[in-house]
Amino acid sequence: MNNVELFENERAKGYNQFVDAWIPNYHYFLDCLPKLLSKTPVKDLLVVGCGTGNEMDRFVHSAEYWSITGVDPSPEMVSQASDKFHSCENVTLVEGLVTDLSIEKKYNAGTLLLVLHFLEDNGNKLALLKDIADRLVPGATLVMLDITGNKNQIRQNLKVLRLLLPDGLDEAQISNRLNRIENELYPVSEERISELCQEAGFEEPLRFFQSSIYMGWLTRKK
């Protein structure tokens, strides 16, 4: 996959503060993950784009024992996650892409949070979803969170997002970020998300969550 988005230097160091400020109900969503995947018969989880390990942390501290594999192409993000989970024998971190994972190993659940909108819909989104599907058992649940919507939806929900931002953020930074979301990232419509999932080998996804521009989806490997 080309043009992989890497979080490095200050962007990597400030990632956790960034998501706290810019994703309303982010921690609520993460807290839901172990519950959403609680019916998974074998607790073997693939976390794609694991970043600093925020969602992995929920599974590490859940009531049930999960075997967790996190993969991310950004060395600095993986380093932060490694510091966080260095004493956790049930956590494996891979610096790289999903394609670097063995095709023989199949996982029983997966997460893909805040990744797809960085990939162009020129085959890159579909390729990632297919790579994930290839590494899941049939019936495995995939939870996704992404910036989603057509141009008008994104524009209108960015106005909502601005209202929900915490006090004290720099106005110039707010404007720059909102402009980047609208003009430099690659969100697609809900209809397109459904098409991509089904073409990649998943069932039609269910939207179960929305907070301004961010939508959460549940789907299953066919």
N, C-alpha and C positions, 0 to 999 in steps of 0.2 A: 504494500500500500504506500503510495507516495504522499508527500506533504503532510506527514504526521505532525500534529500540534504538540510541541514540547513545552513544558513549564520549567523554566530555568531561572537561576539567579534570584532577583527580588520577587519575580512572579511566583516562583516556587515557595520562597520563604513566607510570602504573604497570602498564600492560597487559602488557608483556613479562615483568616480574617475576612478575606474577600467573599467567600461563599456565605459566611455568617451575615454579612451586610447586604448582599445582593440577591439572595435566594430566600424569599419569605417562606417560613415554615420548613426550612431545610432540615433542621434537627428533628422535627416531628416526622418528616418523611423517613429519615434514617431509622428512627425508633420503630417505625412500622415494619421494617424489612424482616426481622426474624419472625414476626407474626404472620406476614404474608407468605413466608416460605416454611411455616411450621409443619405443614402436611408432607413435606419432602421426606420420603421413606428412608433414604440414605443421606445423611447430612454432609454432603460433599459439594462445596460451593466454588464456583469460578467467578472472580470479581475482575471485570474487564475495565481498564482505566482506573486502577485502584487508587491512584494518587497518593495522598498521605495516609490513607487507610481509614478514613472516617466511617465508611459503611462496614468495613471489616471489624472495626472496634465494637460495633453493635453485636456482631455474631460471636466475637471472642467473649463478650460479657453476657451472652444470653444464657438462659437456663439449660439449654441443650448444647451438647458438644458438637461443634462443627469442624470439619477439616476444610481449610480455606486456602485457595490459591489465588493470589493477586498478581496481575500483570499490568505493567505500565511502561511506556517507552522513555519516560523522563527519569534520568538517573537521580536527580536531586529529590524528586517526589518519592521514588523508591527508597532512597536513603532515609528520608523522614519516616516513612512507614517502617523501615527496618529498625530504626531507633525505638519506635513505639512498641514493636512486637518481638524484640530480640529474644525474649524469654518464653515466647509462645511456641511450643512444639507443634501445634496444630496449624500454624501459619507458614505458607511457602510464598516467597516473593520472587517474581521473575521480571527482570529489567528487559523489556522487549515488546514484541507484538504477540497477538493471539497465535499467529502462524509459527511462532517459536515454540509453542507448546506441542507436545506429542499428540498426534491424531489418534493414537491408540487409547489414550486416557480419556474417559468420558465422565463428565460431571453431572450431578443430579439437580443442580439449580445454578442460576447465573444472575449477575447484575451488570447493567450497562448504564451508568449514570453520568450525565453531562459529558458525553463523548461525541455522539452522532452529529451534533450541530457544528462541530469543527471540520467535518468531512464533506466534501462536495458530493452532490448527487449525480456523479458522473461514472458511477460504478463503485466508488470507494465505500459509500454507505452500505450498499448491497454486499460487497465483498466482506466487510467486517461482520455483518449479520450472518452470512454463510459460514464464515470461519468459526463463529461462536456456535452455530447450530451443529457443525461437524463435531464439536467437542462436548455436546450434551447428549444424554440418553433420551430416547423417545419419551415424551410426556413431561420432560423437565420444564420447570417454570423459569422464565426470564423476566426480570423486573427492569424496566427502563425509566429513566428520567431525562427529559431533554427539552430544550427550547423548541416549541412546536407551534405551527400556525401558518396560514397564508400571509401575504404581505399586509393585508388590512388587519387581520387578527394581531399580528405582531405589533403593528403600529399602535393599535388601540390599547393592547395590554402593556406596552411600554409606558403609556401614560399612567396606568394603574400602578405599575412597578415603581415609578418615580414617587408616587404618593406613599408607598409602603417602605421606602428606604429610611434607614435610621437618621436621626438628626446629626448634624455636624460633618457630613461628607462635603468635600470640596465641590463646588458647583461646576467648575471646569472639568473635573474628573467625571462627574455625573454625566455631563453632556457628551464627553468623549466616549464614555462607556456605552451610553444609549445609542450613539451613532454607530459604534462598532457592532453592537448587536444587530442593528437594523440593516447595516450595509456591508459588513465584512464577514459575518458568520453565515452558515448554510442551513438554517432551519427549513423544514418542509412542512407541508400541510398534514393534518390528521389523516386525510385520505392516502397521502403518499406514504406515511409511516406504515399504514395498514398494508399497502401494496408491497412495500419493501420486506416487511416481516413475512408475508405469505410467500413471496418469491424466494426468500431465503430458507424456507422450510419450517416456518412457524405457523401457528394458528392465527386467525384474525385477532389482533390485540384489543384488549379492553382498556379504555382510559378510566382510571379510578381516582385520579388526583389531578388538581390544577391549582397553581398559585401564580397568578399573573401570566407571564410568558412560559412558565415551566409546566409541563404535563408529564404525569406518571402513567406508565402502561404495564399491563400484565399480559404475557403471552406464553404459549407452551410449544415446545418442540413437537412437530408432528411425528 
